[in-house]
Each structure stands twice: as C-alpha cells, then as structure tokens.
Amino acid sequence: MKKFFLFVSIVLMTAGCSPKFIINSSSAGSSYMQMDPSQSGAYNFVLGSGKKNVSGLLYGQPASDGGVRFVATTYFGMSVFDITVYPKSHKVNEIADFLNKKPYIGFIVRNLRDKLYDNYTVGYAI
C-alpha cells in the first residue's frame, strides 16, 4: 500500500511540473497553427515548467542554407534563444544561460521541428 501512494504522489507531482513549449499565432482570434517553413512568421510562445514560465515573441524566418532561423525574445526585450533548425540537425546561434543545457536545447528543437515539419519522426540529430 505504501508503494502505491508513493507511485501516485510521483505521478501527480511530475504531471504538474512537466515542461511545456506552447506556440500560438500572434494575430488576434487565431488559434494554434502549423508553421510554414517557407514563410516568415511571428508567434506568441510560452516556455516553462510548473509555475516558472517565460513568454514572449517567437519569430521564424527561412535561412539561406535551407533551415529556418527562430529568434525568441520576451515581451520586455530579453533574448531567450536564437536557433536555426534543419530537418535533421540544428545550430544554436545564441541562447540564454538558464537554457544552455543539452536537454533543454533538445526539447526546444524537437518542438520547433515538430511544428515545422508536421511531426517529423525520422531520427532527431541531437
């Protein structure tokens, strides 16, 4: 019985603290949308876990080498990340110190790639 309560408490704690990366259209009245890798676009985003969240603007622009460059800033101008995403790789141009860890970068890149390439599932190069 003790193991059951331990399992339930762990499940409840991790469900509320799981990381999230939500991207919405920046135009009013629009809901969640798929990104188009061939066009530039501005989006609102929320990145966080539990009660700690960072929100702001995410701007995506096609790069000359076939990738898509994403620049995320908070609403008051702090740079969060600048990442170029390719179908099978990525390049970190700049990232905030609190996100400069491989698991965080991998989480962001996977979510951006999924939004770009329609749930791209053929092996991530992270």
N, C-alpha and C positions, 0 to 999 in steps of 0.2 A: 504494500500500500504506500509505503514511504517513497519507493521508486516512481510510482505513478504520479504522485504530487510533484516530485522533482521534475519529471518529464513535462507535466502540464505547465509548471511555472516557467521552465526554459522556453517552451513553445510560445507562451504568451509574451514573455519578455522580448524574444527575438522578432516576433511578428510586428511589434510596435516600433522596433528600432532598425528595421531593415532599410537599407539605403534606397533612395529614390532619385530619379532624374526625369522630371516631367517637362515636356516641351509642348507649348501651345502656340497657336498663331498669334501674332501681335496685333492683328486687326480686330476691332471690337465685334462681338457677335459670332466669331468663328470658333469652332471647337478644335479638338485635336486633329491634326492633319499629317499626312505623309510628306516628307521633304522631297524636293526635286533636285537631284544632283547637278542638273544642267542650268539652274537659275539661282540667282542671289535671293536671299530672303532674310527677314528679321523675325525672331520668335521670342516669346517670353519663356523663361525657364525657371525651375526650382530644383535645386540640388541639395540633398541633405539626408539626414538620418535622425529619427526621433524628433526632438524639439529644436535641434540645431539645423537651420536651413539657410541657404544662400539663394537669393533670387535676383533676377536681372534680365538683361537682353542678350540674346544669342544671335549672332549674325553669321550667316553662311554664304560663301562665295566660291564659285568654281575656280580652281587653281590652274595655272598654265600646263602643269605636268599631269593632268588627269585626275587629281584628287579634289577634295572640297575642303576649304580652309574655314574653320569655325573660330570665332572670337567671342568670348563671353565676358561681359562686364556687369557689375552690379549697377543698380539704378543711380548710385552716387558716384560712379566712375572708377571703382577699383577693378583692375583687371583680374579675372578669375583664371581663364586659360586661353591659349591660342594654339590650336591643334589642327593639323592637316590630316584628313582621313582619306585613305585609299581603299579599294576593295579588299586587299589582303594585308595591308600594313597601315602604319600611321607615323606621323612625325610630330613631336612636341616642340613647338617653337618657343613657347613661354607658358609657365604655369605657376600659380600661387604656391607659396611654401607649404601651406597646410594640405594641399592636394598632391604634392610631389612625391608620391609613393606608387610603386608599380600596381598594387591592387586598385587604387583609386583611378589611376590613368586608364587601366584596363576596363574598369566599369564604365567610365565616360565614353571611351572609344567604342565599346560594344554597343552601347545605347545609341550613339550617333550613327554607327554603321547600320544598325537595325532600322533606324528611321530613314536612312538614305537608300539603302539597297533592298528594301522590302523583306525584312527578316532574313538577311544574308546568313547562311548557316554553314558554308563550306570552310571550315577551319579558320579561326582567327589567328593572325600572326602577332601575338602579344608576348 
